Amino acid sequence: MATVQFRIKGKMNPANIKIRFKNGDKFDFELATGLKTKIEHWSSSKQKVKNIAIANYKDDVNNNLNALRTFVENQYFISITNNEEITSKWLKNKINIYFERPTNKIDNSKIYLVDFIEKCILQSRKLTNRNKAISESTISNYAVTKNKLLQFESFTNRKIKFKNIDLSFHEDFLDYLYNKQSLSDNSVGHYIGKIKVFCNKALAEGIKVNPDFNSRNFYAPSKETVDVYLNQKEIDTIFNLELNSDGMLDNARDWFIIGLWTGLRVSDFLFLTKESVVNGLISIKNKKTDIKVIIPVHPQVNSILKKRNNNFPRKISDVKFNKYIKDVCRLAEINNITNGFKMSPIKVNNEIIYRKLKGKYPKYELISSHVCRRSFATNLYGKLDTLTIMNITGHKTEKSFLSYIKITPKEHAHKLRDFWNRNIRN
């Protein structure tokens, strides 16, 4: 049976990741994939980049390795069915095809959707969007979409041509995402939306695209999300929770409070330093939007800085941050049963995968870094003008900002009642 393995060799750092394709004593080939990683980030046992690595880089490399393994295995099955000879040249050709590296003079990016996305990824750091460089998160998003489409191509054994992006493709892709990948409505809608974005980009470059992608029937499914936030009382409880001052939970709790009172994304607030604070104001350039924001230091944040001799907490990865703040909220007894989505294992095609499942859970199980910005915006909504809050959170439109506000209809009713009571007394 043919197997695919990945490893790094030599002392060069970053090291080239190599693919080894072997089938007993029939053949044994090893070639460079073109992907690289730092030696200290590589897990030989798991054949992938460790979780300690930077999230975008880790996910991009690991997603590519997983997709490349599937692609090579499927291409091997097709080739032996057609009695093709499996050689080192065969493997090199398949690697080039997967990474859309030129194997001839034809510009495949004008024909195939995935080739076009790959070109967009390669050009992203040179392209501008309203005179601003395209962010790393957007580039990572491109890569995630590309890899999902590669999986679909591997499943169907055919590449997606722009001329074939019709309603039949839409139906087949929806069926694959729902029934083979077990994705939610919003995840499915995300991928359909990204396909529409790339089709419009292609049209702008003069590429012929099937007009069906603009049809009302080429829809992107969506469903209202159930997101949680922390109210003022809950935040105070977390802030006042007694923890070992030198422990990892105390460190994570302090970062959590900083995130809750700055409205920054986790990719921004976890990188704040002593130099970020001048005259009681936090100044930072938002990584996603490249917009500079200035935020006053909240009293609770100020208390944390004083406790740490004006230093921010110790650095922590976003993965560990998300794990530890659940433990912090559990200890703070943020455990009221709450509607939400939680990553849970499910069995699909005899394989265990993780998907977000809707249900009722203790609230601390639903806490993640996204709660920070959502809580910041929700707790200030109605107390400050919307534009001021948006300038701090970095939301570009009021529509996207309002989607972050998680005040329930009952809470709105209480606000209106309090407003009437104040005005009656006056």
N, C-alpha and C positions, 0 to 999 in steps of 0.2 A: 504493500500500500504506500502510495506517495505521501510524503509529509513535508510541511513547510515549517522552517524554524528561523528565528532571527537571533543574531548575536553581534557583538562588537569584538574587533581584534586589534592588536597593536597598542601603542602608547600615545597615539595622537589624541589630543583633547581640544575641541570636540571630536568624537570618533564617528567613523562611518558605520551605519547600521547595515549589516549584510544579511542577505536572504540565502538560506541553504535549502535546496530542493532535492530530496533524496527518495529513492525507491529501492530499498534493499541493496543488492549488488547489481541492479540494472543500470542505475545512474546516480550520480552524486555531484550536484553543481552548486557553486557558491559565488554569488555576485553582489556588488554594492547596489543598494536600493537608491542611493542619492540622498537619503535621510540621515541626519546627524543628531547626536546627543552628547552631552557631557558624560564622561565616564562615571562620575559619581551619581548621576541621575539614572543610570541604567540598572535594571533588575535582571540578572542573568536567569534566575529561576522562573520569573514570569514572562521573560522576553518582551519587556515593554519599559517605558519611562515610568519611574516611580512617582508617587503622589506628591513628593516633596518639591517636584519641579514646578516652574511657573505654569499656571493652569492652561492658558491658551496654547503654549508650546507643547505641553504634555498631551493635551487632548488632540491636537493636530497630528502629532507624530503617531500616537497610539491608534487613533482612528484610521490613519493611512495604513499602518501595519495590519490592522484587522481586516480592512477592506482589500489590501493587496493579497493577504493570505487567501481570502475567499475567492478573489478574482483568479489567482494562479490555479487554485484547486479546480475551479469550474472550467477554466480554459484547458486544463490538462484532461479533464473528462471529455470535453468536446474533441480535443485533438486525438486522443487514443481511439475514440469512436470512429474518427475519420482516418485512422491508421497513419497519422502524422508521426514523424520521427521526433522524439523528445531529445533535444540537444541543449548545450549551453547557449547557443545562438537563439534557440526557441525561447528559453527563459529570459534572455536579455530583451528580446522583442516584446514579450508580454509585459515586462517591467516598463518598457518605454511606452507601450500602449496605455497601461494603467495611469502613468503619470503624465500622459498626453505629451510626451517628448517627441519631437519631430522624427519620423522615420521615412518621410518622403517630402516632396516639395508642395504637397497639397496643404492648404491652410484649413485644417480640420475644424478650427474654431468658427468657421463660417457655415459649417454643416451640422456639427454636433453640439448639443446643449452642454454636456459636461466639459468638452474641450473649450467652449466659450467661457464657462465659469472658471476653469483653470487659468485661462488667459487673464481674466479679471483679477484673479488672486495674484498672479505674477506682476501685474501692472499696478496693483492697489497702492503701493507705497509711492508710486510716481503720480498717480491720478489725484485730482483734487475734487472736492465736493464743496461748492460755494467757497472756493479759495482756501479750503482747509484739507489737510491730509486725511485720508480715510483711516479711521481708528482701527486698532488691533482687534477690538471686539467685533467690528464689522467684517474684517478679513477672516476672523475665526468663524463667523457665521456663514460666510461664503464656503469655507472648507467643510463645515458640517453638512450644508446642503449638497455639496458636491459628493461627499461620501455616501449620503443617503441615496442619491441618484445612482451612484456606482453599484450599490447593493441591489437596487431595483434592476439595473442593467444585467447584473450577474444572475439574478433570479429569472429574468426573461430571456437571457442569452441574446440580447440585441441592444445596440447603442441607440440612444434617443436622438433623432434628427429633428431640427427645427421644423421641418415640413410635416413631421408626424405628431407634433404637439397639438392634437385635436381632442375632441370630446371622448373618443374611444381611449386615448392615452389617459385622459383625466379619470375615466372610470376605472381603468386598470390600476393606475397609481393609487387611487383612493382605496381600492380593494386590497392592494398590497400593504399599505400603511395601516389599515384597520385590522385586517384579518391575519396578516403574516407578521406584522411588527407590533400589533396590539397597542397602537398609539391613540392618544386622546384626540377629541375634536380640535382643540387648540393647537396641538402639535402637528396634526395633519394640515390644518389651515395655514400654519407657519410655512410648511414646505411648499404648498400650493402658491402662497403669496410670494415666496422667493422665486419660484419659477416664473411668475408673472413679471417680477422685477427684471429678471435676466432677459426675458423675451422682449420687454420694452427697451432694454439697453441694446439688444441685438438690432431691433428695428431702427434705433437711432444711428446705428453704424451702417445702415443700408443692407442688413442681412434679411433675406426673405424668411418670414415666420408664418406658420399656419395661423390665420386670423381667428381660429376657434378659441385661442387663449384669452381673447377679449370678450368672449360670449358670456352672457349672464349665467349660462349653465356650467361654465368653467369656474365654479364657485370655490371659495376657500372656507371650509367649515369653521365655525367658532362657537364657543359656549361661554357664558359668563363665569368667570373664575370665582372661587371662594378663597379669599386671602385673609390672613389674620393681621392684626396690629396690636400693639401694647398701649394701653391708656396711661394717663399720668400716674394713677395709683399703682399700677403694676410696675412701671418704670422705677418709681420711688422704692417699692419693695425690693426690686433687684439691686438698686443702688445701695440700700441699707443692709443688704444681706451680709452677714459676717462669714468671711472666708479666710483661709490661711493666706496671709499677705504675701507670701513668697510662692504660692501655689499657682498652677496653670489655670485653675478655674477663676481665681482672683484676677489674673492677667487678662483672661478672655472676657470676664465681666466688665472690666474697665474699658476694653476696646468696644464692647457692646454698648455701654453707656455713651461713649464718644460717637459711635455710629448713630445712636438714637437721637442725639442732640446736635448733629451737624447736617443730617440729611444727605450725606455723601454716599456714594456707592462703596461697596466693600473694597473694590479695587483702588479706591482713593483713600479712604480713612485709615486702612491698615498700613499705609505708607507715610502717614503724617510723622513729622519729626519736630524736635525742639525748635528748629529754625522756621517751622511753618507758622509759629505764633509770634506776632509782633503787636505790642500795645493792646493786648486783649482781643486780637482779631486773628482768626485762622485764615490763611491765604493759600490757595492751592489751585492748580490748573487741572480741571476735570479731564481724566484720561480718555473717556469715551467721546466727549464733545469738543475737547481742546479749548474749553471756555474757562477763564479764570473766575473763581468765586471767592468771596470774602464773607466769613461767618463769625459773628461774635462768640466768644467762649462762654458757654452756658455755665452757671454756678456749679452744677454737678461735675462737669468736665474740668472746671478750674480746681475743684476739690481733688480730683484724681491727679492732676498735674502737680499740685502742691505736695500730695502724698509721695510723689515720685521725683521730688526735687526738680520740678518743671520739665521732666522728661515724659514722653509718652510710654505706654507699656512696652514690654518686650515684643519683638517681631514674632508673628505667628502666621502660618499659612491659612488660606481661606477654608481649606478642608477641615483642619483642626479647629478653627474658629467656629464653624457650623456645628461641629460635634460638641465642643465644650459649652456653648451657650445653651444648648438643650439641657445639659446637666445643671447649669446654673439656674435656669428657669424651673427645673424640677425641684431643686433645693429651695427655691423661693416660693414653691407651691403655686406656680402658675399652671394649675392643673384642671381648671374647669373644662368640661366636655365641650368641644368646639367642632363645628363643621369645617372640613378642609381636605386638602390633598396631601397624601403621604407616600413617599417612595416605598414600595412594597414588592416582594418577590412574587412573580407569577410564572407559570409553566406554559411555554409556547413551543410547540413542535419538539417536545421532550427536552427542552432547554430552559433553565431558570434564568429569567431576565427581570429587571427592575423597572417598574412603571409607577407613575403617580396614580394612586387609587383614592377616590372620594369616599369619605366616611366621617364618623364622629370619633375624635381622638382627644386625649388630654392635651391641652393647649401647648404645653412645653414640647410635645413631639412635633408640632407644626412650626416651631421657631427656626428661622434661618436668617442669613444676612439680609435678605430682602425685606425683612420686618423693619429694619432700621429706617430706611428712607420712607417706607409706607407709614410708619408710626409718626415720624417727624412731620410729614405732610398732613396726615389726618388730624393730629393733635393741634396743629396751628391753623387748620382750615376754619374760617369763620372768625378767627381772632386777629389775623393779619390779612391784608389784601392779597388776593391770589397771585398777582404779578410779583410781589416781593418773595413769596414762597417759591414760585417757579424759578426766579433768578438764582435762588440758592440750590434748589434741587436739580436745576439744569434742564427741566422740561421745556421743550420748544413750543408746544401747543397746549392750550387749555384743555383740549379733549384728552390728550395723553396724561396730563396732570390729574384731571378729575377721575381717570380710571384708577389712580393710585389711592384716592380717598375712599376709605372703607367704613365710613359712618353708616350705621344701619338706619332703616326707616324709623325705628323706635327711638334711636338717639336723636334723629332730626326732630321728632315730635317733642322730646324733652327740651331741646334747644329752643323751639318755638314757644313752648309753655313758659320756660324761664324768661324769655324775652317779653312775653305778655305780662307776666307777673311783675317784672321790673318797671314796665311802663305804667301799669295800673297803680303801683305804689307811688310813682312819681306824679 
